[in-house]
Amino acid sequence: MENLHPDLERVLLTEEEIQKRVGTLAEEIASDYADARRVVLIGILKGAFIFLADLSRELSIPHMVDFMSLSSYGDRATTNGAVRLILDLRKPIKGEHVIIVEDIVDTGNTMKYLYNTLKGRKPASLKTCTLFKKDREHLEVPLDYVGFEIPDVWVVGYGLDYADRLRTLPYIAELKKEVYQE
Ligand code: PRP
């Protein structure tokens, strides 16, 4: 690709590939929930806001969006998976058909926390959707909709950041190792 940002190693998925897959995910969801009164899409800030914006605009069935924000305690590489709730939903989800929408599942700790927390609020149904999933085994949470499985490297773009930079690239790319390894 021309004019690749100097911090990037290579593009993993182009804008066209991502947009096409977002469209087919929306079709899958619309088909699965064709009989539901409505669906509640819960976007996890910050990373999921771009995917959620595109997914919701492609989704042809009645739905509403809400948001949660979470933070991991300490360094992601060393943390044992403790997650802190920063911002909660505006409305109760009891009796609703809920889909958790993430940009990426890496260790699975965030999605596991979300799944268990929201399950306890007695939704009519609860599913999980992530656009990107790292190539790992032994995830302790069910993933119902997965856009792409990607290699275990640092990726940026389409919602994913490095120190809050490069989040708004329309494609996703691998960050050069020298950028994050001192
Ligand atoms: C990212 C991503 C997920 C989480 C996945 O968020 O958006 O929420 O990490 O990682 P896990 O599977 O190992 O738990 P991050 O903490 O970088 O925050 P941000 O979305 O606000 O940038």
Boltz pocket constraint, residues with backbone or C-beta under 6 A from the ligand:
constraints:
  - pocket:
      binder: B
      contacts: [[A, 44], [A, 45], [A, 46], [A, 47], [A, 48], [A, 70], [A, 71], [A, 72], [A, 102], [A, 103], [A, 104], [A, 105], [A, 106], [A, 107], [A, 108], [A, 109], [A, 110], [A, 111], [A, 159], [A, 161]]
      max_distance: 6.0
